[in-house]
């Protein structure tokens, strides 16, 4: 009788631990996914910013060249 009760308690505890581990894993995966998405977004933004900066620099250079030619 007592042994059965102990076994039941152990089983319940194991189940709880398993559920906790699974939930933690799922949450971790979700967090990692979100982080990856954020990183990708940041990278895209950085790339866009770099492209814009390059375009601006090119425009400035063109303007300078035009000014030089005019002068």
N, C-alpha and C positions, 0 to 999 in steps of 0.2 A: 504493500500500500504506500508506504513512505517513499520507496524507490520509484514507484510509478509517478508520484507527485513530483519528485526531483527531476525525473526524466521530462515530464511535461514542462516544468519551469525552464529546464535547459533548452528544450525545443523552442519554447516561446522566445527565450533570450536570443537564441541563434537566429530565429526568424527576424526579430527586431534588428539585430546587428546587420543581417543581410539586407534588409530593407533600407537601413540607414546608409550602408555602403553603396547600394544601388542608387539611392536618391542623391547621395553626395557625388557619385560618379556622373550621374546625369546632369546635375547642376554644374559640376566642373566642366563637362563637355560644353554645356550651353554657354558658360562664362567664357570658355576658350573660343568658342565660335564667335561670340560677341566681340571679344578682344581682336580676333582675326579680322572681323568685318571692320572694326574701328581702324585697325592698322591699315587695311586696304584702302579705306576711305581717306585716311590721312595721307597715304602714299599718293593716291590719285590727286588729292588737293595739292600736295607738294609738286607733283608733276605738272599740274595745270598752272600753278604759280610760276614754276620755272619756265614753262613755255611762254607765259605771258611776259615774264621779265625778259626773256630772249627776244620776243617780238618787239617789246618796247625798246630794247637796246638796239635792235636792227633798225627800227624806225628812227631812233636818235642819230645813229650813224649815217643813215641815208640823208637825214635833214642836214647834218653837219657837212656831208659831202656836197649837197646841193648848195649850201651856203658858200662853201669854199669855191665851187664852180662859178657861182654868181659873182663872187668877189673878184 
